Amino acid sequence: MQDDAQSSLHFQFRHHPPPNIQHTISSQVNKQRQPPSQSILFLFILPTSIHLIKSNIPNPSTFIFSVHPEMSSNWRRVKMALGLAHPSPPSSSSRRDKALSGSSSPSSSASSKKICAICLETMKPGEGQAIFTAECAHTFHFQCITFNIKHGNRVCPICRNQWKEVPFGKNMSELPDPKATRLISTAVLPPPRRHGGFGSDSWTTRRVREPNVFDDDQYVSAEANGRGSPGASERSVEVNMHPDVSAVSASDAYDNFNVLIHVKAPYREMGKETDPRVPVDIVTVLDVSGSMAGRKIALLKQAMSFVMQNLGPSDRLSVVTFSSSSTRQFPLICMDEEGRRRALDKVEALACGGGTNIRDGLTKGAKVILDRKWKNPVVSVILLSDGQDTCGHSEYQSLLPDQNTSLRIPVDTFGFGADHDAALMHSIAENSGGTFSFIESENAIQDAFAQCIGGLLSVAVQELKVEVDCIHPGLRLNSIKAGSYTANLTNDGRRGVIHVGDLYAEEERNFLVSVNVPVDKSGNDTPLFKVSCGFKDPLRNGSVNVEAASELKIERPEKVRSLITSLEVDKQRSRLLAAEAMAEARAAAESGDLGRAVRVLDGCRKALEASRSAESGDPLWTDLCEEMKAVQERMSSRQIYESTGRGYVLSGLSSHHRQRATTRGDSSQSGSVAYRTRFMSDMLARSHDSHNNAAAQQPKRSQR
């Protein structure tokens, strides 16, 4: 093989070759030649050995290889590293159409091999960087792959195959760290948009120098975001109480008497000058790892474009992307015409490659919020990923940004496809006060973002706190079923506090309080407790206190002829029953007992059918029954549960525990509708219209 290589591998110069230059590659390097102005370092990685060949080439762009057929497979990689087959970039419209249709071309595949999938730097000859080709044929910078393996990761960031061999045997702690510099690079594949911006006409690697402190956010004034508007607090939070039954015998005591506390935020019309909304600061943390390439990244860009188009000039947006490391693409900027154009250019230029470092992306997204100099009243982090964290972060809590600050940062997470870590994404959302959505279909990305944005743009109440105080001296609070919200009881059981947080316009919260009702023959009724709540008006930036219209009392006759259960209490009891059944079924499925999981869900369906809500045909009851059926179908086999069941169940639990709409499967499924507000529905309708408009324009483009 060496003889064949020596006789058949040589360089031929095409244009104006310098005199007396005819290189023949052999196993020995010509050490007598003086160092030229340009030098290229070739690194050929074989499964068992590494060969370094240094060749002096005056102009690397003007030579080709003549390769022996038996060596063509190995030397094809060298040609790619040298950039001998660099294709011309396709137009923006044709590239987007191909990505959305799921098709790819050999040219795009070849181009992607010139970019290191870990650092997203181009693997360009003459830069003095060694190149490592893994046993799965994917190529990376030698230093980059060293850093990955040094942290125990022996999985290919692109195809996720487990490597059996590593390219070195020395002490890995002595090897250089490619992340030591603050200079972050992102590979820019698409050309610029027609209206100009940050691009150039060629595919290049764009460098972004990140500051140590993210205090370069765009200025926003209180006047611009509508704070202090007259009449902003004329409508307040609505508080109601519903006892399980209206009358209890005076001679009897009840240990677990249920009372429903219902809280509803005021309604505000979107887009009305007389009823302004609260501006938001949103940071999207987006997965751009290798598994997001193709149709996924094209649909994500489309969804981000929709988000930008529906944000106002006082709303601010920042985009953080992550693969093996994270990059802040741009700081918090206002979504006016110029800011929207700037953001669209940056998002359009995103490229995929590398591993999945969720922690690094999430930490940087939280840092954008914590370091900002100017502040809009509403803040949120939106995290999307389609894969497992490949950088060795197994502890879920360690992936969360520091929440031990005065500002609590809710993280709304979106698990995309069958390969994402649903348990991780659900844990991040639950611990931060956000929700977890499961996006089963690629086409549902925009709808999922639309529903989330519709809620964030309609925040009417912040820092809501509900307080329950017993009136009768013999009354004690047993428990408060508040889902994921923190509920505290005093030691004597006389007082309870529920910390709710933000509410969207017209959003409702229901809490089931269990109390001990004592014997009381002192009168015709027994006062139980009173409810009050305090919150911050985000428009007026002032505190508001609200009390229920009256104290809650129940009648205490000597004998009760008939007991009629409250329909409102029964509905919430059914909702809690369904959530508990889903949690129990999930625990059984995770332990491998799918049969028990199905039996639990079947028992819940039968209990729902026997409830009073079933007799009334309540819409919530209908949704719960359909949801139990859908969950049961997704636990019919281990394969189905692993691919879609786990994400569907966890998204449902997140929705019930927070009493907030999430995306489950796709936006049309009934399980996603239960907590959807008018603003969310309106934004979803806009998303559907944009889909229809794009579909209508597609035939016109094809005719051209």
C-alpha positions as semicolon CSV with decimal commas, in nm:
position;residue;x (nm);y (nm);z (nm)
1;M;0,000;0,000;0,000
2;Q;0,290;0,239;0,072
3;D;0,439;0,170;-0,270
4;D;0,105;0,240;-0,433
5;A;0,070;0,563;-0,242
6;Q;0,420;0,675;-0,336
7;S;0,363;0,606;-0,705
8;S;0,014;0,741;-0,745
9;L;-0,047;1,021;-0,497
10;H;0,085;1,356;-0,609
11;F;-0,017;1,720;-0,636
12;Q;-0,071;1,886;-0,974
13;F;-0,080;2,265;-0,997
14;R;-0,338;2,400;-1,238
15;H;-0,260;2,769;-1,276
16;H;0,093;2,912;-1,321
17;P;0,281;2,649;-1,119
18;P;0,606;2,777;-0,971
19;P;0,913;2,632;-1,138
20;N;1,064;2,307;-1,019
21;I;0,770;2,222;-0,790
22;Q;0,650;1,864;-0,826
23;H;0,558;1,709;-0,493
24;T;0,532;1,339;-0,444
25;I;0,397;1,236;-0,104
26;S;0,585;0,958;0,067
27;S;0,626;0,832;0,419
28;Q;0,911;1,078;0,480
29;V;0,891;1,457;0,486
30;N;1,147;1,658;0,290
31;K;1,327;1,827;0,579
32;Q;1,572;2,023;0,357
33;R;1,304;2,258;0,216
34;Q;1,288;2,604;0,375
35;P;0,959;2,705;0,547
36;P;0,739;2,878;0,293
37;S;0,490;3,161;0,347
38;Q;0,201;2,915;0,359
39;S;0,209;2,580;0,533
40;I;-0,061;2,318;0,570
41;L;-0,078;2,052;0,838
42;F;-0,257;1,731;0,739
43;L;-0,374;1,490;1,010
44;F;-0,490;1,150;0,891
45;I;-0,658;0,959;1,172
46;L;-0,675;0,585;1,130
47;P;-0,828;0,353;1,391
48;T;-0,488;0,255;1,528
49;S;-0,242;0,524;1,423
50;I;-0,194;0,895;1,348
51;H;0,019;1,015;1,058
52;L;0,133;1,375;1,029
53;I;0,234;1,498;0,687
54;K;0,357;1,850;0,638
55;S;0,364;1,977;0,281
56;N;0,475;2,311;0,144
57;I;0,220;2,453;-0,098
58;P;0,246;2,809;-0,234
59;N;-0,124;2,836;-0,323
60;P;-0,352;2,570;-0,175
61;S;-0,650;2,675;-0,384
62;T;-0,485;2,581;-0,716
63;F;-0,399;2,215;-0,681
64;I;-0,585;1,887;-0,703
65;F;-0,519;1,530;-0,601
66;S;-0,452;1,236;-0,826
67;V;-0,555;0,950;-0,600
68;H;-0,508;0,578;-0,637
69;P;-0,850;0,401;-0,637
70;E;-0,763;0,195;-0,329
71;M;-0,687;0,515;-0,134
72;S;-0,981;0,721;-0,258
73;S;-1,199;0,678;0,051
74;N;-0,928;0,805;0,288
75;W;-0,806;1,086;0,066
76;R;-1,158;1,210;-0,005
77;R;-1,162;1,336;0,351
78;V;-0,835;1,520;0,292
79;K;-0,986;1,694;-0,011
80;M;-1,280;1,805;0,200
81;A;-1,047;1,941;0,469
82;L;-0,855;2,133;0,202
83;G;-1,172;2,284;0,060
84;L;-1,117;2,149;-0,291
85;A;-1,488;2,086;-0,350
86;H;-1,637;2,394;-0,189
87;P;-1,984;2,444;-0,340
88;S;-2,139;2,777;-0,416
89;P;-2,412;2,865;-0,164
90;P;-2,770;2,828;-0,281
91;S;-3,010;3,116;-0,273
92;S;-3,199;3,194;0,048
93;S;-3,539;3,097;-0,093
94;S;-3,423;2,769;-0,246
95;R;-3,237;2,670;0,070
96;R;-3,539;2,739;0,291
97;D;-3,773;2,552;0,054
98;K;-3,541;2,250;0,058
99;A;-3,511;2,259;0,435
100;L;-3,886;2,282;0,488
101;S;-3,947;1,999;0,245
102;G;-3,696;1,781;0,427
103;S;-3,473;1,734;0,121
104;S;-3,098;1,775;0,111
105;S;-2,838;1,789;-0,158
106;P;-2,486;1,652;-0,185
107;S;-2,349;2,002;-0,195
108;S;-2,505;2,096;0,136
109;S;-2,383;1,773;0,289
110;A;-2,032;1,836;0,167
111;S;-2,033;2,188;0,296
112;S;-2,134;2,080;0,644
113;K;-1,821;1,861;0,667
114;K;-1,603;2,173;0,654
115;I;-1,739;2,295;0,988
116;C;-1,638;2,145;1,322
117;A;-1,966;2,032;1,480
118;I;-1,838;2,114;1,832
119;C;-1,705;2,471;1,810
120;L;-1,882;2,556;1,482
121;E;-1,551;2,693;1,345
122;T;-1,458;2,616;0,986
123;M;-1,192;2,346;0,950
124;K;-0,978;2,550;0,717
125;P;-0,630;2,457;0,592
126;G;-0,342;2,674;0,701
127;E;-0,483;2,759;1,045
128;G;-0,245;2,528;1,230
129;Q;-0,527;2,312;1,372
130;A;-0,511;1,933;1,372
131;I;-0,819;1,750;1,246
132;F;-0,963;1,431;1,395
133;T;-1,172;1,188;1,189
134;A;-1,368;0,949;1,410
135;E;-1,444;0,586;1,333
136;C;-1,794;0,695;1,227
137;A;-1,630;0,919;0,960
138;H;-1,732;1,252;1,119
139;T;-1,460;1,514;1,145
140;F;-1,376;1,761;1,424
141;H;-1,094;1,981;1,546
142;F;-0,852;1,769;1,749
143;Q;-0,861;2,014;2,042
144;C;-1,239;2,027;2,042
145;I;-1,284;1,651;2,057
146;T;-1,013;1,636;2,324
147;F;-1,219;1,869;2,543
148;N;-1,529;1,653;2,497
149;I;-1,353;1,327;2,581
150;K;-1,175;1,489;2,876
151;H;-1,521;1,532;3,033
152;G;-1,612;1,167;2,980
153;N;-1,815;1,205;2,661
154;R;-1,730;0,936;2,402
155;V;-2,044;0,981;2,193
156;C;-2,027;1,138;1,847
157;P;-2,201;1,479;1,870
158;I;-2,351;1,430;1,522
159;C;-2,462;1,066;1,486
160;R;-2,445;0,978;1,863
161;N;-2,262;0,650;1,801
162;Q;-2,051;0,527;2,091
163;W;-1,680;0,545;2,008
164;K;-1,471;0,239;2,088
165;E;-1,136;0,415;2,042
166;V;-1,012;0,759;2,137
167;P;-0,730;0,941;1,955
168;F;-0,487;0,981;2,245
169;G;-0,354;0,806;2,549
170;K;-0,179;1,089;2,732
171;N;-0,304;1,271;3,037
172;M;-0,611;1,453;2,908
173;S;-0,585;1,724;3,176
174;E;-0,269;1,849;3,002
175;L;-0,446;1,907;2,673
176;P;-0,560;2,259;2,583
177;D;-0,914;2,377;2,652
178;P;-1,077;2,518;2,336
179;K;-1,326;2,708;2,555
180;A;-1,055;2,907;2,734
181;T;-1,116;3,207;2,509
182;R;-1,420;3,431;2,529
183;L;-1,432;3,448;2,149
184;I;-1,739;3,249;2,049
185;S;-1,799;3,145;1,690
186;T;-2,113;3,049;1,507
187;A;-2,128;2,901;1,160
188;V;-2,339;3,111;0,929
189;L;-2,487;2,910;0,646
190;P;-2,763;3,121;0,487
191;P;-2,682;3,441;0,297
192;P;-2,826;3,772;0,422
193;R;-3,183;3,878;0,375
194;R;-3,258;4,115;0,086
195;H;-3,302;4,415;0,309
196;G;-2,941;4,384;0,429
197;G;-2,810;4,329;0,778
198;F;-2,533;4,123;0,921
199;G;-2,455;3,884;0,638
200;S;-2,213;3,850;0,354
201;D;-2,278;3,663;0,034
202;S;-2,052;3,371;0,121
203;W;-2,076;3,101;0,381
204;T;-1,846;3,219;0,655
205;T;-1,779;3,178;1,023
206;R;-1,893;3,481;1,216
207;R;-1,729;3,571;1,544
208;V;-1,922;3,726;1,831
209;R;-1,731;3,870;2,123
210;E;-1,945;3,836;2,434
211;P;-1,904;4,079;2,725
212;N;-1,847;3,942;3,073
213;V;-2,161;4,123;3,191
214;F;-2,473;4,131;2,972
215;D;-2,569;4,489;3,058
216;D;-2,577;4,603;2,694
217;D;-2,955;4,562;2,664
218;Q;-3,147;4,829;2,473
219;Y;-3,296;5,112;2,675
220;V;-3,672;5,102;2,739
221;S;-3,861;5,379;2,917
222;A;-4,158;5,357;3,153
223;E;-4,361;5,577;2,915
224;A;-4,289;5,345;2,622
225;N;-4,411;5,037;2,804
226;G;-4,735;5,198;2,921
227;R;-4,675;5,194;3,296
228;G;-4,868;5,451;3,488
229;S;-5,156;5,454;3,242
230;P;-5,479;5,595;3,389
231;G;-5,750;5,347;3,472
232;A;-5,511;5,052;3,457
233;S;-5,630;4,908;3,788
234;E;-6,002;4,972;3,763
235;R;-6,063;4,600;3,719
236;S;-5,929;4,374;3,989
237;V;-5,895;4,008;4,074
238;E;-6,220;3,821;4,126
239;V;-6,241;3,594;4,435
240;N;-6,517;3,338;4,501
241;M;-6,572;3,050;4,746
242;H;-6,781;2,735;4,697
243;P;-6,849;2,490;4,987
244;D;-6,887;2,121;4,908
245;V;-7,244;2,132;5,042
246;S;-7,444;2,432;5,161
247;A;-7,569;2,280;5,489
248;V;-7,425;2,055;5,759
249;S;-7,607;1,913;6,062
250;A;-7,536;2,114;6,376
251;S;-7,485;1,791;6,572
252;D;-7,224;1,648;6,339
253;A;-6,853;1,723;6,289
254;Y;-6,675;1,684;5,955
255;D;-6,302;1,616;5,938
256;N;-6,252;1,677;5,565
257;F;-6,499;1,935;5,447
258;N;-6,396;2,072;5,105
259;V;-6,418;2,436;5,006
260;L;-6,319;2,561;4,661
261;I;-6,139;2,897;4,634
262;H;-6,172;3,040;4,284
263;V;-5,952;3,328;4,165
264;K;-5,982;3,495;3,824
265;A;-5,767;3,767;3,670
266;P;-5,932;4,068;3,501
267;Y;-5,990;4,084;3,127
268;R;-5,799;4,324;2,906
269;E;-5,844;4,374;2,536
270;M;-5,538;4,318;2,323
271;G;-5,426;4,612;2,114
272;K;-5,660;4,874;2,262
273;E;-5,497;5,210;2,332
274;T;-5,732;5,268;2,624
275;D;-5,632;4,933;2,773
276;P;-5,255;4,894;2,725
277;R;-5,076;4,570;2,791
278;V;-4,757;4,501;2,982
279;P;-4,434;4,478;2,775
280;V;-4,214;4,171;2,812
281;D;-3,848;4,071;2,814
282;I;-3,813;3,728;2,651
283;V;-3,497;3,522;2,613
284;T;-3,526;3,220;2,384
285;V;-3,268;2,948;2,445
286;L;-3,262;2,737;2,130
287;D;-3,100;2,402;2,054
288;V;-2,886;2,417;1,738
289;S;-2,707;2,084;1,783
290;G;-2,646;1,852;1,492
291;S;-2,979;1,672;1,536
292;M;-3,168;1,996;1,463
293;A;-3,034;2,019;1,108
294;G;-3,260;2,023;0,804
295;R;-3,634;2,062;0,838
296;K;-3,624;2,111;1,215
297;I;-3,406;2,423;1,209
298;A;-3,605;2,564;0,915
299;L;-3,932;2,529;1,107
300;L;-3,771;2,674;1,420
301;K;-3,659;2,980;1,223
302;Q;-4,011;3,014;1,088
303;A;-4,154;2,997;1,440
304;M;-3,908;3,257;1,568
305;S;-4,002;3,485;1,280
306;F;-4,366;3,455;1,386
307;V;-4,276;3,544;1,745
308;M;-4,085;3,853;1,636
309;Q;-4,366;3,972;1,411
310;N;-4,612;3,956;1,701
311;L;-4,398;4,137;1,958
312;G;-4,445;4,511;1,995
313;P;-4,189;4,793;1,985
314;S;-4,168;4,798;2,365
315;D;-4,115;4,423;2,392
316;R;-3,755;4,305;2,398
317;L;-3,609;3,979;2,272
318;S;-3,273;3,808;2,303
319;V;-3,171;3,478;2,143
320;V;-2,924;3,235;2,299
321;T;-2,827;2,923;2,105
322;F;-2,649;2,616;2,230
323;S;-2,486;2,306;2,092
324;S;-2,167;2,186;2,262
325;S;-2,139;2,539;2,401
326;S;-2,368;2,841;2,404
327;T;-2,371;3,175;2,224
328;R;-2,574;3,488;2,287
329;Q;-2,671;3,582;1,932
330;F;-2,783;3,932;2,029
331;P;-2,873;4,120;2,350
332;L;-3,220;4,222;2,461
333;I;-3,338;4,457;2,186
334;C;-3,674;4,621;2,121
335;M;-3,888;4,463;1,853
336;D;-3,938;4,782;1,656
337;E;-3,875;4,777;1,282
338;E;-3,496;4,800;1,312
339;G;-3,473;4,554;1,601
340;R;-3,696;4,304;1,427
341;R;-3,484;4,325;1,110
342;R;-3,167;4,274;1,311
343;A;-3,310;3,976;1,498
344;L;-3,446;3,814;1,181
345;D;-3,105;3,837;1,015
346;K;-2,939;3,670;1,310
347;V;-3,195;3,391;1,337
348;E;-3,190;3,329;0,962
349;A;-2,813;3,280;0,986
350;L;-2,827;3,003;1,249
351;A;-2,655;2,675;1,161
352;C;-2,661;2,336;1,332
353;G;-2,382;2,114;1,459
354;G;-2,227;1,974;1,773
355;G;-2,358;1,822;2,094
356;T;-2,634;1,933;2,332
357;N;-2,520;2,139;2,631
358;I;-2,852;2,242;2,785
359;R;-2,692;2,366;3,104
360;D;-2,462;2,610;2,929
361;G;-2,746;2,750;2,719
362;L;-2,985;2,782;3,012
363;T;-2,724;2,944;3,235
364;K;-2,643;3,201;2,969
365;G;-3,012;3,271;2,908
366;A;-3,065;3,339;3,279
367;K;-2,756;3,562;3,281
368;V;-2,908;3,779;3,008
369;I;-3,205;3,840;3,238
370;L;-3,007;3,889;3,558
371;D;-2,747;4,127;3,406
372;R;-2,987;4,355;3,215
373;K;-2,962;4,724;3,294
374;W;-3,321;4,813;3,198
375;K;-3,623;4,604;3,289
376;N;-3,963;4,537;3,140
377;P;-4,222;4,423;3,398
378;V;-4,272;4,070;3,257
379;V;-3,979;3,834;3,207
380;S;-3,957;3,481;3,068
381;V;-3,705;3,228;2,937
382;I;-3,820;2,991;2,661
383;L;-3,609;2,676;2,624
384;L;-3,638;2,438;2,326
385;S;-3,439;2,118;2,273
386;D;-3,483;1,799;2,072
387;G;-3,221;1,583;2,242
388;Q;-3,052;1,457;2,555
389;D;-2,788;1,663;2,732
390;T;-2,464;1,514;2,592
391;C;-2,219;1,706;2,810
392;G;-2,234;1,493;3,123
393;H;-2,493;1,691;3,322
394;S;-2,709;1,424;3,482
395;E;-2,834;1,618;3,784
396;Y;-3,154;1,798;3,687
397;Q;-3,125;2,061;3,957
398;S;-2,773;2,154;3,843
399;L;-2,914;2,250;3,502
400;L;-3,132;2,521;3,657
401;P;-3,010;2,880;3,678
402;D;-2,961;3,017;4,028
403;Q;-3,307;3,092;4,166
404;N;-3,178;3,225;4,498
405;T;-3,232;3,581;4,385
406;S;-3,509;3,833;4,434
407;L;-3,609;3,777;4,071
408;R;-3,765;3,440;3,996
409;I;-3,711;3,346;3,632
410;P;-3,983;3,117;3,496
411;V;-3,853;2,881;3,227
412;D;-4,112;2,750;2,981
413;T;-3,960;2,439;2,825
414;F;-4,045;2,274;2,493
415;G;-3,941;1,915;2,425
416;F;-3,927;1,853;2,052
417;G;-3,960;1,511;1,891
418;A;-3,917;1,158;2,022
419;D;-3,553;1,186;2,136
420;H;-3,570;1,475;2,383
421;D;-3,530;1,428;2,759
422;A;-3,888;1,485;2,876
423;A;-3,806;1,423;3,243
424;L;-3,528;1,683;3,233
425;M;-3,736;1,947;3,055
426;H;-4,031;1,888;3,290
427;S;-3,805;1,918;3,594
428;I;-3,657;2,248;3,474
429;A;-4,004;2,393;3,417
430;E;-4,148;2,271;3,748
431;N;-3,860;2,400;3,958
432;S;-3,853;2,742;3,792
433;G;-4,228;2,808;3,787
434;G;-4,276;2,750;3,415
435;T;-4,457;2,488;3,209
436;F;-4,340;2,197;2,995
437;S;-4,484;2,140;2,646
438;F;-4,436;1,828;2,436
439;I;-4,410;1,906;2,063
440;E;-4,469;1,575;1,892
441;S;-4,505;1,704;1,537
442;E;-4,244;1,922;1,368
443;N;-4,520;2,139;1,223
444;A;-4,645;2,230;1,573
445;I;-4,338;2,434;1,678
446;Q;-4,489;2,766;1,574
447;D;-4,827;2,688;1,731
448;A;-4,659;2,593;2,058
449;F;-4,464;2,919;2,065
450;A;-4,776;3,113;1,965
451;Q;-4,977;2,980;2,258
452;C;-4,696;3,061;2,501
453;I;-4,646;3,413;2,361
454;G;-5,021;3,477;2,370
455;G;-5,011;3,423;2,744
456;L;-4,697;3,627;2,811
457;L;-4,835;3,925;2,621
458;S;-5,147;3,930;2,838
459;V;-5,008;3,931;3,194
460;A;-5,260;4,116;3,412
461;V;-5,149;4,025;3,765
462;Q;-4,809;3,971;3,921
463;E;-4,692;3,828;4,255
464;L;-5,042;3,714;4,347
465;K;-5,074;3,580;4,702
466;V;-5,396;3,427;4,837
467;E;-5,455;3,419;5,215
468;V;-5,710;3,207;5,403
469;D;-5,800;3,297;5,765
470;C;-6,031;3,087;5,984
471;I;-6,314;3,268;6,163
472;H;-6,483;3,010;6,385
473;P;-6,258;2,934;6,687
474;G;-6,302;2,558;6,646
475;L;-6,214;2,550;6,275
476;R;-5,881;2,411;6,152
477;L;-5,730;2,390;5,803
478;N;-5,617;2,037;5,711
479;S;-5,463;2,091;5,367
480;I;-5,462;2,308;5,057
481;K;-5,437;2,129;4,723
482;A;-5,255;2,386;4,511
483;G;-5,065;2,174;4,255
484;S;-4,717;2,315;4,189
485;Y;-4,788;2,636;4,379
486;T;-4,642;2,676;4,726
487;A;-4,907;2,657;5,000
488;N;-4,811;2,712;5,365
489;L;-5,017;2,644;5,678
490;T;-4,947;2,783;6,022
491;N;-4,872;2,534;6,299
492;D;-5,213;2,586;6,460
493;G;-5,393;2,538;6,126
494;R;-5,569;2,871;6,153
495;R;-5,414;3,037;5,850
496;G;-5,295;2,940;5,505
497;V;-5,109;3,126;5,228
498;I;-5,086;3,031;4,858
499;H;-4,812;3,189;4,645
500;V;-4,948;3,204;4,290
501;G;-4,729;3,452;4,100
502;D;-4,835;3,586;3,759
503;L;-5,177;3,546;3,599
504;Y;-5,263;3,606;3,236
505;A;-5,576;3,806;3,151
506;E;-5,889;3,604;3,238
507;E;-5,677;3,319;3,369
508;E;-5,830;3,124;3,655
509;R;-5,690;2,935;3,954
510;N;-5,881;2,687;4,169
511;F;-5,760;2,564;4,507
512;L;-5,936;2,294;4,712
513;V;-5,913;2,360;5,086
514;S;-5,990;2,084;5,336
515;V;-6,111;2,194;5,682
516;N;-6,236;2,035;6,005
517;V;-6,590;2,159;6,076
518;P;-6,676;2,129;6,448
519;V;-7,013;2,068;6,610
520;D;-7,192;2,403;6,639
521;K;-7,537;2,448;6,792
522;S;-7,493;2,813;6,873
523;G;-7,689;2,946;6,577
524;N;-7,832;2,888;6,233
525;D;-7,498;2,903;6,055
526;T;-7,126;2,862;6,110
527;P;-6,872;3,111;5,968
528;L;-6,579;2,918;5,824
529;F;-6,315;3,157;5,691
530;K;-6,247;3,463;5,484
531;V;-6,020;3,492;5,179
532;S;-5,809;3,788;5,073
533;C;-5,541;3,835;4,811
534;G;-5,267;4,081;4,734
535;F;-5,089;4,137;4,405
536;K;-4,888;4,386;4,204
537;D;-5,043;4,569;3,914
538;P;-4,770;4,553;3,645
539;L;-4,902;4,856;3,456
540;R;-4,939;5,086;3,754
541;N;-4,645;4,923;3,932
542;G;-4,838;4,941;4,257
543;S;-4,972;4,694;4,512
544;V;-5,341;4,603;4,530
545;N;-5,530;4,421;4,809
546;V;-5,861;4,246;4,749
547;E;-6,095;4,064;4,986
548;A;-6,382;3,832;4,907
549;A;-6,722;4,000;4,903
550;S;-6,827;3,821;5,221
551;E;-6,725;3,557;5,470
552;L;-6,797;3,195;5,385
553;K;-7,077;3,051;5,599
554;I;-7,265;2,720;5,595
555;E;-7,609;2,650;5,737
556;R;-7,632;2,436;6,053
557;P;-7,986;2,294;6,087
558;E;-8,064;2,011;6,328
559;K;-8,139;1,778;6,039
560;V;-8,039;1,803;5,676
561;R;-8,300;1,658;5,443
562;S;-8,084;1,633;5,130
563;L;-7,722;1,706;5,045
564;I;-7,648;1,851;4,701
565;T;-7,281;1,853;4,611
566;S;-7,151;2,169;4,449
567;L;-7,084;2,121;4,077
568;E;-6,784;2,356;4,093
569;V;-6,627;2,154;4,374
570;D;-6,696;1,827;4,191
571;K;-6,528;1,955;3,873
572;Q;-6,209;2,042;4,059
573;R;-6,218;1,714;4,248
574;S;-6,235;1,536;3,911
575;R;-5,942;1,739;3,780
576;L;-5,728;1,649;4,081
577;L;-5,831;1,284;4,049
578;A;-5,718;1,277;3,685
579;A;-5,384;1,441;3,769
580;E;-5,320;1,194;4,052
581;A;-5,404;0,901;3,823
582;M;-5,163;1,029;3,555
583;A;-4,884;1,064;3,812
584;E;-4,947;0,712;3,947
585;A;-4,963;0,565;3,597
586;R;-4,639;0,736;3,502
587;A;-4,464;0,594;3,811
588;A;-4,585;0,246;3,717
589;A;-4,470;0,290;3,356
590;E;-4,125;0,408;3,462
591;S;-4,090;0,098;3,681
592;G;-4,175;-0,119;3,379
593;D;-4,530;-0,215;3,482
594;L;-4,736;-0,084;3,191
595;G;-5,021;-0,320;3,279
596;R;-5,066;-0,154;3,616
597;A;-5,044;0,190;3,454
598;V;-5,329;0,104;3,217
599;R;-5,541;-0,030;3,504
600;V;-5,493;0,291;3,704
601;L;-5,605;0,503;3,409
602;D;-5,902;0,277;3,341
603;G;-6,011;0,306;3,703
604;C;-5,988;0,683;3,684
605;R;-6,209;0,689;3,374
606;K;-6,474;0,485;3,554
607;A;-6,463;0,719;3,855
608;L;-6,503;1,021;3,627
609;E;-6,804;0,862;3,460
610;A;-6,971;0,821;3,801
611;S;-6,916;1,185;3,908
612;R;-7,175;1,459;3,910
613;S;-6,982;1,641;3,637
614;A;-7,061;1,351;3,404
615;E;-7,434;1,410;3,453
616;S;-7,401;1,777;3,365
617;G;-7,187;1,715;3,054
618;D;-6,934;1,976;3,168
619;P;-6,664;2,056;2,904
620;L;-6,385;2,007;3,159
621;W;-6,514;1,657;3,235
622;T;-6,521;1,576;2,862
623;D;-6,161;1,692;2,820
624;L;-6,048;1,487;3,120
625;C;-6,208;1,168;2,985
626;E;-6,048;1,217;2,642
627;E;-5,715;1,288;2,806
628;M;-5,728;0,965;3,009
629;K;-5,802;0,775;2,689
630;A;-5,507;0,937;2,506
631;V;-5,267;0,864;2,791
632;Q;-5,386;0,504;2,806
633;E;-5,319;0,458;2,434
634;R;-4,966;0,595;2,473
635;M;-4,895;0,334;2,742
636;S;-5,002;0,039;2,528
637;S;-4,640;-0,065;2,465
638;R;-4,292;0,020;2,588
639;Q;-4,188;0,158;2,250
640;I;-4,485;0,396;2,231
641;Y;-4,437;0,512;2,587
642;E;-4,067;0,583;2,536
643;S;-4,123;0,776;2,213
644;T;-4,438;0,979;2,291
645;G;-4,605;0,862;2,613
646;R;-4,360;1,005;2,863
647;G;-4,358;1,351;2,706
648;Y;-4,737;1,354;2,672
649;V;-4,795;1,256;3,036
650;L;-4,540;1,501;3,177
651;S;-4,680;1,787;2,970
652;G;-5,028;1,701;3,099
653;L;-4,908;1,696;3,458
654;S;-4,737;2,031;3,408
655;S;-5,061;2,176;3,274
656;H;-5,275;2,046;3,561
657;H;-5,028;2,138;3,833
658;R;-4,984;2,496;3,706
659;Q;-5,344;2,522;3,574
660;R;-5,202;2,669;3,254
661;A;-5,231;2,556;2,894
662;T;-4,945;2,356;2,745
663;T;-4,893;2,194;2,408
664;R;-4,942;1,817;2,413
665;G;-4,879;1,636;2,088
666;D;-5,015;1,914;1,869
667;S;-5,223;2,224;1,938
668;S;-5,548;2,069;1,818
669;Q;-5,568;1,798;2,084
670;S;-5,836;1,852;2,348
671;G;-5,600;1,797;2,638
672;S;-5,432;2,126;2,548
673;V;-5,754;2,329;2,553
674;A;-5,862;2,309;2,918
675;Y;-5,671;2,612;3,047
676;R;-5,637;2,808;2,724
677;T;-5,726;3,177;2,756
678;R;-5,877;3,405;2,494
679;F;-5,539;3,563;2,424
680;M;-5,379;3,225;2,367
681;S;-5,657;3,124;2,129
682;D;-5,621;3,452;1,942
683;M;-5,246;3,402;1,895
684;L;-5,301;3,044;1,784
685;A;-5,549;3,168;1,524
686;R;-5,282;3,407;1,394
687;S;-5,037;3,119;1,371
688;H;-5,284;2,908;1,176
689;D;-5,350;3,200;0,940
690;S;-4,979;3,238;0,875
691;H;-4,955;2,867;0,795
692;N;-5,245;2,897;0,552
693;N;-5,097;3,205;0,387
694;A;-4,762;3,032;0,344
695;A;-4,932;2,727;0,194
696;A;-5,129;2,946;-0,047
697;Q;-4,813;3,123;-0,164
698;Q;-4,620;2,800;-0,218
699;P;-4,788;2,713;-0,553
700;K;-4,719;3,066;-0,678
701;R;-4,348;3,029;-0,603
702;S;-4,336;2,689;-0,773
703;Q;-4,502;2,833;-1,086
704;R;-4,233;3,095;-1,111
